[in-house]
Amino acid sequence: MGKSTTNQEKRHFTPRVTLAATGLKVRQLGIFRPIAERVKIAQKVVRYTPAQKLMDGLIAILAGAHGLVEANKRVRPDRSLQRAFGRDGCAEQSVISETLNACTPENVREMYRAMKEIYQQHGLGYRHDYRQSLQLLDTDMTGRPCGKKAAFATKGYFAKQRNRRGRQLGRVLATWYDEIVVDRLYDGKTRQPRVFQALVQAAEDVLDLDEEKRKRTILRMDGHGGSQDDVNRALARGYHIHTKEYSHDRARKPAESVEEWYDDPKVPGRQVGRVTEPATEYIRPVRRAAVRSKKKNGQWGIGVLLSTLTPEQVVPLARLPIDRLQDPVAVLLAYVYFY
């Protein structure tokens, strides 16, 4: 009696089901297509194309890899995850690294153009209704410690890590949508004033900010982006700004013009006051609020916020009831809370 056999499809399982679902959506939306079409890395194809190896590196990052070396254990054994992203295999980690090492400055520019296309196709920030509400863009610099041999690795400022080497990551965020519009990598010594204008210009390009849209866009940045030159350039381009004076020395003199200080009910020991000294150094009118808090040595630490936003704009942005417009102290606090 003959023995019957049934061919069964080989099944694969993955411990990363959520990421596999993400991979299916990435394929459905064609998110990686602009990168595959635009980024042309001059490298010989043996088994996988450069674009495919870039995809393998991306999957490894999304799978939680702290370095490309982990692609060998996180992605290569996981056939289901590979297939979810449209891959029928995964390049060896050293091969992925070789592809990245083969990239030229022109490839980086190609990647910028590809990321712009991806964001404009899928980003909510790009579709913001400027007639309905103000767009909010936050600029930020974040220190990223790394090894000595990494590109751009230099000694610089890294919070609570003295004498570390690393890089600085500059970003512009479309805050209402929790989206990264622009990110750029710099050496560890780079501070925000040096690159602020370049970051804003890059975001302006990605978001297609014309004159009317810039008038409906707020640039919010910390004190390192609040230099007089940076503020005036942003004002000249028509943006709203909401920032802090660049240094303690620049804040001290206008803070001396405060006639009365008021306690902040949300933060014990913090006080706010209205700066009465005219801000003649700026090319458009700005409102200024001084903030001071007691330091451990008993002295006052002082900062000054400056903003082009009107009270009618900033009170709802700070999520305060609209009737607080009748309370001058509440309006002062709105500028502080929105910062």
Secondary structure, DSSP 8 states (H G I E B T S, - for coil): --------------S-HHHHHHHHHHHHHTTTHHHHHH-------SSS-HHHHHHHHHHHHHTT-SSGGGHHHHTTT-HHHHHHTT-SS---HHHHHHHHHT--HHHHHHHHHHHHHHHHHH-TGGG--TTTS-EEEEEEEEEEE--TTSTT-EE---TT-TT-EEEEEEEEEEGGGTEEEEEEEEETT--HHHHHHHHHHHHHHHHT--HHHHTTEEEEE-GGG--HHHHHHHHHTT-EEEEE-SSHHHHHHHHTT----EE-TTSTTEEEEE--S--TTSSS--EEEEEEEE-TTS-EEEEEEEE---HHHHHHHTT--GGGGG-HHHHHHHHHHH-
